[in-house]
């Protein structure tokens, strides 16, 4: 299994949550090649970029405004719903 996550200082607080979600979602697929995740946080947006085996690349942007996300549980549920292989902007 190979899952490497890099982040900037502002997105550090999301690192563990994102890692758990990716391991849960990708499951057995993790064993088939290197996966990387890059987290970048802007004032109200968290950008997540995933690359996987071959030419797989997917990107998502999550709104971090308090009026949109009511807590870590809701944010994690949103993350799990959106980060599925094939969901998002793919560039394969």
C-alpha positions, -999 to +999 in steps of 0.1 A: +000+000+000+013+034-009-006+066+000+014+098+003-003+130+015+013+164+014-002+196+027+004+232+034+003+245+069-033+257+067-046+223+055-028+204+082-059+202+103-077+182+076-048+157+069-059+129+092-096+132+082-087+131+045-063+101+050-090+081+068-115+088+041-092+078+013-082+046+029-118+037+035-129+047+000-101+032-020-097+001+002-081-027-018-073-004-048-045+011-027-024-021-032-023-016-070+000+013-072+012+046-057-014+071-047-007+107-038-029+133-023-021+170-022-041+193+002-040+231-003-061+254+018-072+289+008-092+311+032-126+294+024-117+265+002-098+232+007-084+219-026-077+182-028-058+166-057-055+128-060-032+110-084-032+073-088-017+045-109-013+053-145-027+087-156-054+089-130-058+125-116-089+139-098-094+173-082-120+186-058-127+219-040-145+220-007-162+251+007-151+256+043-174+285+051-190+279+085-225+284+071-219+255+047-203+230+070-216+225+105-188+204+120-162+178+114-187+149+111-206+167+084-174+177+066-162+141+067-195+128+053-192+154+024-156+143+018-166+106+016-195+113-007-174+133-031-141+115-031-150+083-049-130+070-079-147+085-109-163+115-090-149+149-097-129+163-125-109+135-139-080+138-163-070+103-172 
